[in-house]
């Protein structure tokens, strides 16, 4: 079971929380639709961060160097549900703060995903493709306060193939989480 800590926001460059909140303060912000962050398992070295705002939720899974390696960005629909709009996967080499590979999946409400694979090192190369996806796999209920488990599912099922980038020269940067 995950433990949650709360703050006003997470400073990605400094890799630290800003404005710690207690549970009551975070709950009030949730109820009011004011922004707050949820730090998962630790306030100093979280394994994930949820950035909760009135019109969406961002989820970042961090590695041991507190670098954002997997990101889900949800936007709120008019019905109040969340639509998974973007997935970013970053692969790092060693302790570098700059990713070696980035794969971005941008989903539209019409059932199409645009996939951008980028190899950042040693030279920048990119490839863009499009594919259909199963729309129902990208819909989530807006979480009640403290009930973030569905959004924290690292290996979600999607209607599109996602894979793991490798260091091979022939690698496209696609990764699989199915």
N, C-alpha and C positions, 0 to 999 in steps of 0.2 A: 504494500500500500504506500502511496506517495504521501509525503508531507509537503504542505504548502506554506510559503512565506509570501508576504505582500509588500509591494513598494509602489511609489508613484510612477517610476519608470526605470528601465534598465539602460545604463550607459554602455553601449556596445564597444566603443573605443577604449574606455577605461576598464571595461569588463567588471562593472560593479553596479549594485542597486543605488538608486537615488531616492531619498525620502521614504524610508521604511514606514510601513503602515501596520497597525495591528489588525486582527481579523474583523473587529467591529467597524473600523474605518474603511477597510476594503469592501465589506458587505454594504456599507452605506453608499460607497461609490458605485458598486454594481447596481444597486437598487435605483440610484439616480441617473444611471447611464454615463457617469463620469469615468474617464480612463483610469486604469490601474494595471499593474503587472503582477503575475503570479510566478514565483520562483519555486521550482520543483526540487524537493529533497534537500536543499541547502540555500541559505541566504547569501553565502559567499561563493560557493562553487555549484550552482544549480546544474542539473542535467537537462533541464528544459525551462523555457520562459514562455508564458502566455501573456500577450499584450491585449488586454480586453478593452474594447472601446464600443460605443453605442452602435456604430455601423459596421462592426466586424470584429474578428479575433485573429491575431497572428500567433503562430506557435513556432518556436525555434528550439531545435534539439542541439545541445552543445556537446562538444568533445571535451577531452581532458584539459585542453588549453583554453577552454571557454570560447571557442570559435563556433560560429553558427554553421553546422554542417547540413542540416535539413530544416527547411522552412515551409510551413503551410500558411497561406493567407486566405482567410475566409471573409466574404462580404455578406452583410445582412440583406435578405430579400424583403420585399414588401410584406410578405406573410410572416416575417420574423425569424424564418429559418436562415441558416448559414449556408452559403454556396462556396465550395472550395474553388477559388479563382486561380491561385498560383501555388506551385510547388517549386522550390529551389533546392537542388542538391549540390553541395560543394565538397570536393575532395582536396585535401591538403597534403603537401609533402613535408614530412618532419614537423618541426614546430613553426614553420613559416606562417605568418598571418595572412598571406595572400594565397588564394586557392589555385591549385594546378588545373582543376577541371570544374566547370559549372554547367549544370543541366537545368534548364528552366522549362516548366510545363505551364502554359497559360490556357486555362479552360474558358470557353464561352458558354453562355446559357443555351446556345443552339446545338450543343453536343459535339463541338469540334475542339480539339486541343492543338495548340501550336507548341512545338518542341524545339528548343534551341540548345544545341550541344556546343560548348566552348571549351577548347583546350587552351589554357592560358600560358603554360610553360612548355617547352622553352620559347616557342613563338606562338602568338595568338592565332588560332584557327577556329572557325565556327561553321556550323551546319544547321539549317532550319528545315523542319518538316511539319506536316499537318496530318492529323488522323481523327477519325471519329472516336468517341468514348461514351460509356454508359453514364448518362446524366445522374441517375439515382445514386451512384456511388459517391457523388460530390455534394450531397445534401446532408446537413446535420442540424439538429435542434440547437437553438441558442442555449448555452449551458446555464443551469441554475447555479447560484453562487456555491463554490466548493465542489461542484460536480463536473470536473474537467476531463474525466477519464477517456471519453470517446475522442476528444480532440488530442489527447496525448498518446494515441495509438500510433506508435512509430511506424509499424508495418501495415498500414491501412490497405484495404483492397480497393483498387481502382479499375476502371474499365479501359485502362491503357497500360502498356508495359512500361515498367520503370526498372532500371538496372544499375549495376555498380561499375563506375569508371575504373579502369586499370591503367597501368603505366605503359602498356604496349603501344608501339607506334601505330599499329593498325586499329586501335581501339576508337570507337566513336563516342565514348563517354556515357553510353546508355547503361542504366542499372535496373535490377529487378527486385521488387519488393512484394510480388504477388503472393 
